[in-house]
Amino acid sequence: MSPSDIEDLLTSELTGCKIKIEGGDGKFNLSIIGDVFEGLNAVKRQKMIYKILNAQIQSGAIHAVTMQLQTVAESGA
């Protein structure tokens, strides 16, 4: 699975978010900025992303994910 494949999955579910994916060989760093995270704590934000990527994690296509998940206000953008 490539970073662009993951970006496509996330973009289809997280409209209006700025998404940056780095990595490969099953290990990825995700940076996502969007108001979709407004009012959610860090755990709930991560659960939202894991739900989207669950099938790829279960299949082994993704086996390590590091996430930086922010609202637009938190990012200063």
mmCIF file of the N, C-alpha and C atoms, coordinates in Angstrom:
data_MODEL
# 
_entry.id   MODEL 
# 
loop_
_atom_site.group_PDB 
_atom_site.id 
_atom_site.type_symbol 
_atom_site.label_atom_id 
_atom_site.label_alt_id 
_atom_site.label_comp_id 
_atom_site.label_asym_id 
_atom_site.label_entity_id 
_atom_site.label_seq_id 
_atom_site.pdbx_PDB_ins_code 
_atom_site.Cartn_x 
_atom_site.Cartn_y 
_atom_site.Cartn_z 
_atom_site.occupancy 
_atom_site.B_iso_or_equiv 
_atom_site.pdbx_formal_charge 
_atom_site.auth_seq_id 
_atom_site.auth_comp_id 
_atom_site.auth_asym_id 
_atom_site.auth_atom_id 
_atom_site.pdbx_PDB_model_num 
ATOM 1   N N  . MET A 1 1  ? 0.838   -1.170 0.000  1.00 0.00 ? 1  MET A N  1 
ATOM 2   C CA . MET A 1 1  ? 0.000   0.000  0.000  1.00 0.00 ? 1  MET A CA 1 
ATOM 3   C C  . MET A 1 1  ? 0.887   1.239  0.000  1.00 0.00 ? 1  MET A C  1 
ATOM 4   N N  . SER A 1 2  ? 0.549   2.185  -0.845 1.00 0.00 ? 2  SER A N  1 
ATOM 5   C CA . SER A 1 2  ? 1.350   3.400  -0.974 1.00 0.00 ? 2  SER A CA 1 
ATOM 6   C C  . SER A 1 2  ? 0.724   4.546  -0.177 1.00 0.00 ? 2  SER A C  1 
ATOM 7   N N  . PRO A 1 3  ? 1.510   5.584  0.111  1.00 0.00 ? 3  PRO A N  1 
ATOM 8   C CA . PRO A 1 3  ? 0.941   6.759  0.775  1.00 0.00 ? 3  PRO A CA 1 
ATOM 9   C C  . PRO A 1 3  ? -0.244  7.351  0.008  1.00 0.00 ? 3  PRO A C  1 
ATOM 10  N N  . SER A 1 4  ? -0.186  7.326  -1.314 1.00 0.00 ? 4  SER A N  1 
ATOM 11  C CA . SER A 1 4  ? -1.301  7.887  -2.091 1.00 0.00 ? 4  SER A CA 1 
ATOM 12  C C  . SER A 1 4  ? -2.567  7.039  -1.950 1.00 0.00 ? 4  SER A C  1 
ATOM 13  N N  . ASP A 1 5  ? -2.424  5.720  -1.791 1.00 0.00 ? 5  ASP A N  1 
ATOM 14  C CA . ASP A 1 5  ? -3.584  4.857  -1.544 1.00 0.00 ? 5  ASP A CA 1 
ATOM 15  C C  . ASP A 1 5  ? -4.262  5.226  -0.223 1.00 0.00 ? 5  ASP A C  1 
ATOM 16  N N  . ILE A 1 6  ? -3.454  5.443  0.799  1.00 0.00 ? 6  ILE A N  1 
ATOM 17  C CA . ILE A 1 6  ? -3.997  5.825  2.103  1.00 0.00 ? 6  ILE A CA 1 
ATOM 18  C C  . ILE A 1 6  ? -4.638  7.203  2.021  1.00 0.00 ? 6  ILE A C  1 
ATOM 19  N N  . GLU A 1 7  ? -3.987  8.111  1.327  1.00 0.00 ? 7  GLU A N  1 
ATOM 20  C CA . GLU A 1 7  ? -4.544  9.456  1.163  1.00 0.00 ? 7  GLU A CA 1 
ATOM 21  C C  . GLU A 1 7  ? -5.906  9.397  0.478  1.00 0.00 ? 7  GLU A C  1 
ATOM 22  N N  . ASP A 1 8  ? -6.032  8.554  -0.542 1.00 0.00 ? 8  ASP A N  1 
ATOM 23  C CA . ASP A 1 8  ? -7.320  8.397  -1.235 1.00 0.00 ? 8  ASP A CA 1 
ATOM 24  C C  . ASP A 1 8  ? -8.408  7.896  -0.282 1.00 0.00 ? 8  ASP A C  1 
ATOM 25  N N  . LEU A 1 9  ? -8.078  6.905  0.543  1.00 0.00 ? 9  LEU A N  1 
ATOM 26  C CA . LEU A 1 9  ? -9.043  6.378  1.516  1.00 0.00 ? 9  LEU A CA 1 
ATOM 27  C C  . LEU A 1 9  ? -9.492  7.462  2.490  1.00 0.00 ? 9  LEU A C  1 
ATOM 28  N N  . LEU A 1 10 ? -8.526  8.189  3.017  1.00 0.00 ? 10 LEU A N  1 
ATOM 29  C CA . LEU A 1 10 ? -8.843  9.212  4.004  1.00 0.00 ? 10 LEU A CA 1 
ATOM 30  C C  . LEU A 1 10 ? -9.595  10.383 3.384  1.00 0.00 ? 10 LEU A C  1 
ATOM 31  N N  . THR A 1 11 ? -9.193  10.791 2.194  1.00 0.00 ? 11 THR A N  1 
ATOM 32  C CA . THR A 1 11 ? -9.846  11.914 1.521  1.00 0.00 ? 11 THR A CA 1 
ATOM 33  C C  . THR A 1 11 ? -11.314 11.618 1.242  1.00 0.00 ? 11 THR A C  1 
ATOM 34  N N  . SER A 1 12 ? -11.618 10.371 0.923  1.00 0.00 ? 12 SER A N  1 
ATOM 35  C CA . SER A 1 12 ? -13.008 10.013 0.625  1.00 0.00 ? 12 SER A CA 1 
ATOM 36  C C  . SER A 1 12 ? -13.902 10.117 1.861  1.00 0.00 ? 12 SER A C  1 
ATOM 37  N N  . GLU A 1 13 ? -13.323 9.991  3.043  1.00 0.00 ? 13 GLU A N  1 
ATOM 38  C CA . GLU A 1 13 ? -14.094 10.042 4.292  1.00 0.00 ? 13 GLU A CA 1 
ATOM 39  C C  . GLU A 1 13 ? -13.977 11.378 5.023  1.00 0.00 ? 13 GLU A C  1 
ATOM 40  N N  . LEU A 1 14 ? -12.870 12.071 4.837  1.00 0.00 ? 14 LEU A N  1 
ATOM 41  C CA . LEU A 1 14 ? -12.594 13.295 5.591  1.00 0.00 ? 14 LEU A CA 1 
ATOM 42  C C  . LEU A 1 14 ? -12.570 14.497 4.652  1.00 0.00 ? 14 LEU A C  1 
ATOM 43  N N  . THR A 1 15 ? -13.720 14.918 4.205  1.00 0.00 ? 15 THR A N  1 
ATOM 44  C CA . THR A 1 15 ? -13.781 16.034 3.265  1.00 0.00 ? 15 THR A CA 1 
ATOM 45  C C  . THR A 1 15 ? -13.356 17.330 3.950  1.00 0.00 ? 15 THR A C  1 
ATOM 46  N N  . GLY A 1 16 ? -12.639 18.138 3.204  1.00 0.00 ? 16 GLY A N  1 
ATOM 47  C CA . GLY A 1 16 ? -12.200 19.432 3.702  1.00 0.00 ? 16 GLY A CA 1 
ATOM 48  C C  . GLY A 1 16 ? -10.967 19.387 4.577  1.00 0.00 ? 16 GLY A C  1 
ATOM 49  N N  . CYS A 1 17 ? -10.299 18.256 4.655  1.00 0.00 ? 17 CYS A N  1 
ATOM 50  C CA . CYS A 1 17 ? -9.103  18.123 5.487  1.00 0.00 ? 17 CYS A CA 1 
ATOM 51  C C  . CYS A 1 17 ? -7.842  18.218 4.634  1.00 0.00 ? 17 CYS A C  1 
ATOM 52  N N  . LYS A 1 18 ? -6.801  18.761 5.242  1.00 0.00 ? 18 LYS A N  1 
ATOM 53  C CA . LYS A 1 18 ? -5.474  18.767 4.621  1.00 0.00 ? 18 LYS A CA 1 
ATOM 54  C C  . LYS A 1 18 ? -4.767  17.500 5.109  1.00 0.00 ? 18 LYS A C  1 
ATOM 55  N N  . ILE A 1 19 ? -4.394  16.639 4.171  1.00 0.00 ? 19 ILE A N  1 
ATOM 56  C CA . ILE A 1 19 ? -3.846  15.327 4.519  1.00 0.00 ? 19 ILE A CA 1 
ATOM 57  C C  . ILE A 1 19 ? -2.450  15.173 3.921  1.00 0.00 ? 19 ILE A C  1 
ATOM 58  N N  . LYS A 1 20 ? -1.506  14.766 4.768  1.00 0.00 ? 20 LYS A N  1 
ATOM 59  C CA . LYS A 1 20 ? -0.141  14.492 4.319  1.00 0.00 ? 20 LYS A CA 1 
ATOM 60  C C  . LYS A 1 20 ? 0.249   13.116 4.858  1.00 0.00 ? 20 LYS A C  1 
ATOM 61  N N  . ILE A 1 21 ? 0.674   12.241 3.963  1.00 0.00 ? 21 ILE A N  1 
ATOM 62  C CA . ILE A 1 21 ? 1.052   10.875 4.332  1.00 0.00 ? 21 ILE A CA 1 
ATOM 63  C C  . ILE A 1 21 ? 2.495   10.633 3.899  1.00 0.00 ? 21 ILE A C  1 
ATOM 64  N N  . GLU A 1 22 ? 3.295   10.088 4.802  1.00 0.00 ? 22 GLU A N  1 
ATOM 65  C CA . GLU A 1 22 ? 4.675   9.716  4.486  1.00 0.00 ? 22 GLU A CA 1 
ATOM 66  C C  . GLU A 1 22 ? 4.903   8.277  4.932  1.00 0.00 ? 22 GLU A C  1 
ATOM 67  N N  . GLY A 1 23 ? 5.845   7.624  4.282  1.00 0.00 ? 23 GLY A N  1 
ATOM 68  C CA . GLY A 1 23 ? 6.233   6.282  4.695  1.00 0.00 ? 23 GLY A CA 1 
ATOM 69  C C  . GLY A 1 23 ? 6.055   5.258  3.599  1.00 0.00 ? 23 GLY A C  1 
ATOM 70  N N  . GLY A 1 24 ? 6.089   4.003  3.994  1.00 0.00 ? 24 GLY A N  1 
ATOM 71  C CA . GLY A 1 24 ? 5.963   2.885  3.076  1.00 0.00 ? 24 GLY A CA 1 
ATOM 72  C C  . GLY A 1 24 ? 6.259   1.590  3.808  1.00 0.00 ? 24 GLY A C  1 
ATOM 73  N N  . ASP A 1 25 ? 6.197   0.485  3.105  1.00 0.00 ? 25 ASP A N  1 
ATOM 74  C CA . ASP A 1 25 ? 6.438   -0.838 3.683  1.00 0.00 ? 25 ASP A CA 1 
ATOM 75  C C  . ASP A 1 25 ? 5.576   -1.091 4.918  1.00 0.00 ? 25 ASP A C  1 
ATOM 76  N N  . GLY A 1 26 ? 4.334   -0.601 4.884  1.00 0.00 ? 26 GLY A N  1 
ATOM 77  C CA . GLY A 1 26 ? 3.405   -0.844 5.977  1.00 0.00 ? 26 GLY A CA 1 
ATOM 78  C C  . GLY A 1 26 ? 3.508   0.103  7.153  1.00 0.00 ? 26 GLY A C  1 
ATOM 79  N N  . LYS A 1 27 ? 4.475   1.035  7.118  1.00 0.00 ? 27 LYS A N  1 
ATOM 80  C CA . LYS A 1 27 ? 4.685   1.981  8.221  1.00 0.00 ? 27 LYS A CA 1 
ATOM 81  C C  . LYS A 1 27 ? 4.466   3.399  7.696  1.00 0.00 ? 27 LYS A C  1 
ATOM 82  N N  . PHE A 1 28 ? 3.508   4.104  8.304  1.00 0.00 ? 28 PHE A N  1 
ATOM 83  C CA . PHE A 1 28 ? 3.118   5.403  7.767  1.00 0.00 ? 28 PHE A CA 1 
ATOM 84  C C  . PHE A 1 28 ? 2.979   6.461  8.856  1.00 0.00 ? 28 PHE A C  1 
ATOM 85  N N  . ASN A 1 29 ? 3.304   7.695  8.484  1.00 0.00 ? 29 ASN A N  1 
ATOM 86  C CA . ASN A 1 29 ? 3.092   8.871  9.320  1.00 0.00 ? 29 ASN A CA 1 
ATOM 87  C C  . ASN A 1 29 ? 1.982   9.686  8.685  1.00 0.00 ? 29 ASN A C  1 
ATOM 88  N N  . LEU A 1 30 ? 0.932   9.970  9.453  1.00 0.00 ? 30 LEU A N  1 
ATOM 89  C CA . LEU A 1 30 ? -0.210  10.721 8.957  1.00 0.00 ? 30 LEU A CA 1 
ATOM 90  C C  . LEU A 1 30 ? -0.265  12.075 9.645  1.00 0.00 ? 30 LEU A C  1 
ATOM 91  N N  . SER A 1 31 ? -0.413  13.113 8.866  1.00 0.00 ? 31 SER A N  1 
ATOM 92  C CA . SER A 1 31 ? -0.666  14.448 9.387  1.00 0.00 ? 31 SER A CA 1 
ATOM 93  C C  . SER A 1 31 ? -1.967  14.916 8.754  1.00 0.00 ? 31 SER A C  1 
ATOM 94  N N  . ILE A 1 32 ? -2.976  15.133 9.584  1.00 0.00 ? 32 ILE A N  1 
ATOM 95  C CA . ILE A 1 32 ? -4.291  15.515 9.078  1.00 0.00 ? 32 ILE A CA 1 
ATOM 96  C C  . ILE A 1 32 ? -4.769  16.737 9.849  1.00 0.00 ? 32 ILE A C  1 
ATOM 97  N N  . ILE A 1 33 ? -5.149  17.761 9.102  1.00 0.00 ? 33 ILE A N  1 
ATOM 98  C CA . ILE A 1 33 ? -5.658  19.001 9.688  1.00 0.00 ? 33 ILE A CA 1 
ATOM 99  C C  . ILE A 1 33 ? -7.057  19.230 9.157  1.00 0.00 ? 33 ILE A C  1 
ATOM 100 N N  . GLY A 1 34 ? -8.004  19.387 10.065 1.00 0.00 ? 34 GLY A N  1 
ATOM 101 C CA . GLY A 1 34 ? -9.369  19.650 9.628  1.00 0.00 ? 34 GLY A CA 1 
ATOM 102 C C  . GLY A 1 34 ? -10.305 19.886 10.794 1.00 0.00 ? 34 GLY A C  1 
ATOM 103 N N  . ASP A 1 35 ? -11.356 20.624 10.542 1.00 0.00 ? 35 ASP A N  1 
ATOM 104 C CA . ASP A 1 35 ? -12.334 20.914 11.585 1.00 0.00 ? 35 ASP A CA 1 
ATOM 105 C C  . ASP A 1 35 ? -13.174 19.702 11.956 1.00 0.00 ? 35 ASP A C  1 
ATOM 106 N N  . VAL A 1 36 ? -13.005 18.604 11.242 1.00 0.00 ? 36 VAL A N  1 
ATOM 107 C CA . VAL A 1 36 ? -13.689 17.354 11.577 1.00 0.00 ? 36 VAL A CA 1 
ATOM 108 C C  . VAL A 1 36 ? -13.286 16.873 12.982 1.00 0.00 ? 36 VAL A C  1 
ATOM 109 N N  . PHE A 1 37 ? -12.135 17.336 13.475 1.00 0.00 ? 37 PHE A N  1 
ATOM 110 C CA . PHE A 1 37 ? -11.639 16.939 14.790 1.00 0.00 ? 37 PHE A CA 1 
ATOM 111 C C  . PHE A 1 37 ? -12.099 17.873 15.913 1.00 0.00 ? 37 PHE A C  1 
ATOM 112 N N  . GLU A 1 38 ? -12.806 18.929 15.561 1.00 0.00 ? 38 GLU A N  1 
ATOM 113 C CA . GLU A 1 38 ? -13.262 19.913 16.552 1.00 0.00 ? 38 GLU A CA 1 
ATOM 114 C C  . GLU A 1 38 ? -14.085 19.232 17.646 1.00 0.00 ? 38 GLU A C  1 
ATOM 115 N N  . GLY A 1 39 ? -13.720 19.492 18.903 1.00 0.00 ? 39 GLY A N  1 
ATOM 116 C CA . GLY A 1 39 ? -14.456 18.948 20.041 1.00 0.00 ? 39 GLY A CA 1 
ATOM 117 C C  . GLY A 1 39 ? -14.112 17.517 20.410 1.00 0.00 ? 39 GLY A C  1 
ATOM 118 N N  . LEU A 1 40 ? -13.192 16.894 19.686 1.00 0.00 ? 40 LEU A N  1 
ATOM 119 C CA . LEU A 1 40 ? -12.799 15.510 19.973 1.00 0.00 ? 40 LEU A CA 1 
ATOM 120 C C  . LEU A 1 40 ? -11.440 15.481 20.663 1.00 0.00 ? 40 LEU A C  1 
ATOM 121 N N  . ASN A 1 41 ? -11.300 14.615 21.666 1.00 0.00 ? 41 ASN A N  1 
ATOM 122 C CA . ASN A 1 41 ? -9.992  14.460 22.295 1.00 0.00 ? 41 ASN A CA 1 
ATOM 123 C C  . ASN A 1 41 ? -9.103  13.584 21.403 1.00 0.00 ? 41 ASN A C  1 
ATOM 124 N N  . ALA A 1 42 ? -7.849  13.423 21.794 1.00 0.00 ? 42 ALA A N  1 
ATOM 125 C CA . ALA A 1 42 ? -6.881  12.697 20.963 1.00 0.00 ? 42 ALA A CA 1 
ATOM 126 C C  . ALA A 1 42 ? -7.306  11.257 20.690 1.00 0.00 ? 42 ALA A C  1 
ATOM 127 N N  . VAL A 1 43 ? -7.853  10.584 21.692 1.00 0.00 ? 43 VAL A N  1 
ATOM 128 C CA . VAL A 1 43 ? -8.258  9.186  21.518 1.00 0.00 ? 43 VAL A CA 1 
ATOM 129 C C  . VAL A 1 43 ? -9.398  9.075  20.511 1.00 0.00 ? 43 VAL A C  1 
ATOM 130 N N  . LYS A 1 44 ? -10.386 9.942  20.609 1.00 0.00 ? 44 LYS A N  1 
ATOM 131 C CA . LYS A 1 44 ? -11.515 9.902  19.676 1.00 0.00 ? 44 LYS A CA 1 
ATOM 132 C C  . LYS A 1 44 ? -11.076 10.248 18.259 1.00 0.00 ? 44 LYS A C  1 
ATOM 133 N N  . ARG A 1 45 ? -10.122 11.140 18.130 1.00 0.00 ? 45 ARG A N  1 
ATOM 134 C CA . ARG A 1 45 ? -9.586  11.477 16.802 1.00 0.00 ? 45 ARG A CA 1 
ATOM 135 C C  . ARG A 1 45 ? -8.913  10.252 16.183 1.00 0.00 ? 45 ARG A C  1 
ATOM 136 N N  . GLN A 1 46 ? -8.089  9.569  16.979 1.00 0.00 ? 46 GLN A N  1 
ATOM 137 C CA . GLN A 1 46 ? -7.404  8.378  16.477 1.00 0.00 ? 46 GLN A CA 1 
ATOM 138 C C  . GLN A 1 46 ? -8.387  7.272  16.124 1.00 0.00 ? 46 GLN A C  1 
ATOM 139 N N  . LYS A 1 47 ? -9.411  7.088  16.944 1.00 0.00 ? 47 LYS A N  1 
ATOM 140 C CA . LYS A 1 47 ? -10.421 6.069  16.651 1.00 0.00 ? 47 LYS A CA 1 
ATOM 141 C C  . LYS A 1 47 ? -11.094 6.341  15.312 1.00 0.00 ? 47 LYS A C  1 
ATOM 142 N N  . MET A 1 48 ? -11.332 7.617  15.013 1.00 0.00 ? 48 MET A N  1 
ATOM 143 C CA . MET A 1 48 ? -11.949 7.991  13.740 1.00 0.00 ? 48 MET A CA 1 
ATOM 144 C C  . MET A 1 48 ? -11.079 7.531  12.569 1.00 0.00 ? 48 MET A C  1 
ATOM 145 N N  . ILE A 1 49 ? -9.772  7.730  12.691 1.00 0.00 ? 49 ILE A N  1 
ATOM 146 C CA . ILE A 1 49 ? -8.851  7.355  11.616 1.00 0.00 ? 49 ILE A CA 1 
ATOM 147 C C  . ILE A 1 49 ? -8.702  5.834  11.541 1.00 0.00 ? 49 ILE A C  1 
ATOM 148 N N  . TYR A 1 50 ? -8.572  5.174  12.688 1.00 0.00 ? 50 TYR A N  1 
ATOM 149 C CA . TYR A 1 50 ? -8.459  3.714  12.688 1.00 0.00 ? 50 TYR A CA 1 
ATOM 150 C C  . TYR A 1 50 ? -9.687  3.057  12.066 1.00 0.00 ? 50 TYR A C  1 
ATOM 151 N N  . LYS A 1 51 ? -10.860 3.627  12.284 1.00 0.00 ? 51 LYS A N  1 
ATOM 152 C CA . LYS A 1 51 ? -12.085 3.077  11.689 1.00 0.00 ? 51 LYS A CA 1 
ATOM 153 C C  . LYS A 1 51 ? -12.002 3.105  10.160 1.00 0.00 ? 51 LYS A C  1 
ATOM 154 N N  . ILE A 1 52 ? -11.458 4.181  9.613  1.00 0.00 ? 52 ILE A N  1 
ATOM 155 C CA . ILE A 1 52 ? -11.324 4.306  8.160  1.00 0.00 ? 52 ILE A CA 1 
ATOM 156 C C  . ILE A 1 52 ? -10.297 3.312  7.621  1.00 0.00 ? 52 ILE A C  1 
ATOM 157 N N  . LEU A 1 53 ? -9.218  3.100  8.365  1.00 0.00 ? 53 LEU A N  1 
ATOM 158 C CA . LEU A 1 53 ? -8.106  2.256  7.900  1.00 0.00 ? 53 LEU A CA 1 
ATOM 159 C C  . LEU A 1 53 ? -8.190  0.805  8.385  1.00 0.00 ? 53 LEU A C  1 
ATOM 160 N N  . ASN A 1 54 ? -9.243  0.453  9.104  1.00 0.00 ? 54 ASN A N  1 
ATOM 161 C CA . ASN A 1 54 ? -9.331  -0.858 9.748  1.00 0.00 ? 54 ASN A CA 1 
ATOM 162 C C  . ASN A 1 54 ? -9.109  -2.036 8.793  1.00 0.00 ? 54 ASN A C  1 
ATOM 163 N N  . ALA A 1 55 ? -9.728  -2.023 7.639  1.00 0.00 ? 55 ALA A N  1 
ATOM 164 C CA . ALA A 1 55 ? -9.585  -3.156 6.707  1.00 0.00 ? 55 ALA A CA 1 
ATOM 165 C C  . ALA A 1 55 ? -8.130  -3.336 6.277  1.00 0.00 ? 55 ALA A C  1 
ATOM 166 N N  . GLN A 1 56 ? -7.419  -2.228 6.057  1.00 0.00 ? 56 GLN A N  1 
ATOM 167 C CA . GLN A 1 56 ? -6.019  -2.304 5.638  1.00 0.00 ? 56 GLN A CA 1 
ATOM 168 C C  . GLN A 1 56 ? -5.121  -2.753 6.787  1.00 0.00 ? 56 GLN A C  1 
ATOM 169 N N  . ILE A 1 57 ? -5.471  -2.368 8.005  1.00 0.00 ? 57 ILE A N  1 
ATOM 170 C CA . ILE A 1 57 ? -4.713  -2.815 9.173  1.00 0.00 ? 57 ILE A CA 1 
ATOM 171 C C  . ILE A 1 57 ? -4.938  -4.313 9.390  1.00 0.00 ? 57 ILE A C  1 
ATOM 172 N N  . GLN A 1 58 ? -6.177  -4.751 9.297  1.00 0.00 ? 58 GLN A N  1 
ATOM 173 C CA . GLN A 1 58 ? -6.507  -6.166 9.486  1.00 0.00 ? 58 GLN A CA 1 
ATOM 174 C C  . GLN A 1 58 ? -5.837  -7.054 8.436  1.00 0.00 ? 58 GLN A C  1 
ATOM 175 N N  . SER A 1 59 ? -5.718  -6.542 7.218  1.00 0.00 ? 59 SER A N  1 
ATOM 176 C CA . SER A 1 59 ? -5.109  -7.332 6.142  1.00 0.00 ? 59 SER A CA 1 
ATOM 177 C C  . SER A 1 59 ? -3.585  -7.371 6.234  1.00 0.00 ? 59 SER A C  1 
ATOM 178 N N  . GLY A 1 60 ? -2.998  -6.476 7.037  1.00 0.00 ? 60 GLY A N  1 
ATOM 179 C CA . GLY A 1 60 ? -1.549  -6.401 7.151  1.00 0.00 ? 60 GLY A CA 1 
ATOM 180 C C  . GLY A 1 60 ? -0.914  -5.416 6.194  1.00 0.00 ? 60 GLY A C  1 
ATOM 181 N N  . ALA A 1 61 ? -1.707  -4.774 5.345  1.00 0.00 ? 61 ALA A N  1 
ATOM 182 C CA . ALA A 1 61 ? -1.165  -3.776 4.417  1.00 0.00 ? 61 ALA A CA 1 
ATOM 183 C C  . ALA A 1 61 ? -0.597  -2.578 5.178  1.00 0.00 ? 61 ALA A C  1 
ATOM 184 N N  . ILE A 1 62 ? -1.192  -2.299 6.330  1.00 0.00 ? 62 ILE A N  1 
ATOM 185 C CA . ILE A 1 62 ? -0.692  -1.259 7.235  1.00 0.00 ? 62 ILE A CA 1 
ATOM 186 C C  . ILE A 1 62 ? -0.442  -1.937 8.571  1.00 0.00 ? 62 ILE A C  1 
ATOM 187 N N  . HIS A 1 63 ? 0.780   -1.785 9.107  1.00 0.00 ? 63 HIS A N  1 
ATOM 188 C CA . HIS A 1 63 ? 1.017   -2.362 10.423 1.00 0.00 ? 63 HIS A CA 1 
ATOM 189 C C  . HIS A 1 63 ? 1.605   -1.391 11.431 1.00 0.00 ? 63 HIS A C  1 
ATOM 190 N N  . ALA A 1 64 ? 1.864   -0.167 11.034 1.00 0.00 ? 64 ALA A N  1 
ATOM 191 C CA . ALA A 1 64 ? 2.307   0.857  11.985 1.00 0.00 ? 64 ALA A CA 1 
ATOM 192 C C  . ALA A 1 64 ? 1.860   2.221  11.472 1.00 0.00 ? 64 ALA A C  1 
ATOM 193 N N  . VAL A 1 65 ? 1.208   2.968  12.360 1.00 0.00 ? 65 VAL A N  1 
ATOM 194 C CA . VAL A 1 65 ? 0.704   4.285  11.985 1.00 0.00 ? 65 VAL A CA 1 
ATOM 195 C C  . VAL A 1 65 ? 1.025   5.273  13.101 1.00 0.00 ? 65 VAL A C  1 
ATOM 196 N N  . THR A 1 66 ? 1.630   6.385  12.730 1.00 0.00 ? 66 THR A N  1 
ATOM 197 C CA . THR A 1 66 ? 1.840   7.502  13.638 1.00 0.00 ? 66 THR A CA 1 
ATOM 198 C C  . THR A 1 66 ? 0.954   8.630  13.148 1.00 0.00 ? 66 THR A C  1 
ATOM 199 N N  . MET A 1 67 ? 0.233   9.265  14.069 1.00 0.00 ? 67 MET A N  1 
ATOM 200 C CA . MET A 1 67 ? -0.735  10.278 13.656 1.00 0.00 ? 67 MET A CA 1 
ATOM 201 C C  . MET A 1 67 ? -0.513  11.609 14.353 1.00 0.00 ? 67 MET A C  1 
ATOM 202 N N  . GLN A 1 68 ? -0.631  12.669 13.572 1.00 0.00 ? 68 GLN A N  1 
ATOM 203 C CA . GLN A 1 68 ? -0.727  14.025 14.099 1.00 0.00 ? 68 GLN A CA 1 
ATOM 204 C C  . GLN A 1 68 ? -2.051  14.561 13.570 1.00 0.00 ? 68 GLN A C  1 
ATOM 205 N N  . LEU A 1 69 ? -3.021  14.720 14.456 1.00 0.00 ? 69 LEU A N  1 
ATOM 206 C CA . LEU A 1 69 ? -4.384  15.078 14.071 1.00 0.00 ? 69 LEU A CA 1 
ATOM 207 C C  . LEU A 1 69 ? -4.754  16.385 14.757 1.00 0.00 ? 69 LEU A C  1 
ATOM 208 N N  . GLN A 1 70 ? -5.020  17.419 13.959 1.00 0.00 ? 70 GLN A N  1 
ATOM 209 C CA . GLN A 1 70 ? -5.289  18.743 14.510 1.00 0.00 ? 70 GLN A CA 1 
ATOM 210 C C  . GLN A 1 70 ? -6.477  19.408 13.833 1.00 0.00 ? 70 GLN A C  1 
ATOM 211 N N  . THR A 1 71 ? -7.121  20.315 14.580 1.00 0.00 ? 71 THR A N  1 
ATOM 212 C CA . THR A 1 71 ? -8.104  21.192 13.961 1.00 0.00 ? 71 THR A CA 1 
ATOM 213 C C  . THR A 1 71 ? -7.337  22.300 13.244 1.00 0.00 ? 71 THR A C  1 
ATOM 214 N N  . VAL A 1 72 ? -8.034  23.056 12.423 1.00 0.00 ? 72 VAL A N  1 
ATOM 215 C CA . VAL A 1 72 ? -7.392  24.172 11.722 1.00 0.00 ? 72 VAL A CA 1 
ATOM 216 C C  . VAL A 1 72 ? -6.850  25.176 12.740 1.00 0.00 ? 72 VAL A C  1 
ATOM 217 N N  . ALA A 1 73 ? -7.622  25.471 13.778 1.00 0.00 ? 73 ALA A N  1 
ATOM 218 C CA . ALA A 1 73 ? -7.184  26.421 14.806 1.00 0.00 ? 73 ALA A CA 1 
ATOM 219 C C  . ALA A 1 73 ? -5.930  25.932 15.531 1.00 0.00 ? 73 ALA A C  1 
ATOM 220 N N  . GLU A 1 74 ? -5.870  24.655 15.848 1.00 0.00 ? 74 GLU A N  1 
ATOM 221 C CA . GLU A 1 74 ? -4.706  24.091 16.540 1.00 0.00 ? 74 GLU A CA 1 
ATOM 222 C C  . GLU A 1 74 ? -3.449  24.148 15.682 1.00 0.00 ? 74 GLU A C  1 
ATOM 223 N N  . SER A 1 75 ? -3.621  24.017 14.384 1.00 0.00 ? 75 SER A N  1 
ATOM 224 C CA . SER A 1 75 ? -2.466  23.999 13.480 1.00 0.00 ? 75 SER A CA 1 
ATOM 225 C C  . SER A 1 75 ? -1.930  25.392 13.205 1.00 0.00 ? 75 SER A C  1 
ATOM 226 N N  . GLY A 1 76 ? -2.742  26.393 13.456 1.00 0.00 ? 76 GLY A N  1 
ATOM 227 C CA . GLY A 1 76 ? -2.346  27.759 13.148 1.00 0.00 ? 76 GLY A CA 1 
ATOM 228 C C  . GLY A 1 76 ? -2.484  28.090 11.681 1.00 0.00 ? 76 GLY A C  1 
ATOM 229 N N  . ALA A 1 77 ? -3.115  27.204 10.917 1.00 0.00 ? 77 ALA A N  1 
ATOM 230 C CA . ALA A 1 77 ? -3.267  27.416 9.467  1.00 0.00 ? 77 ALA A CA 1 
ATOM 231 C C  . ALA A 1 77 ? -4.406  28.362 9.166  1.00 0.00 ? 77 ALA A C  1 
# 
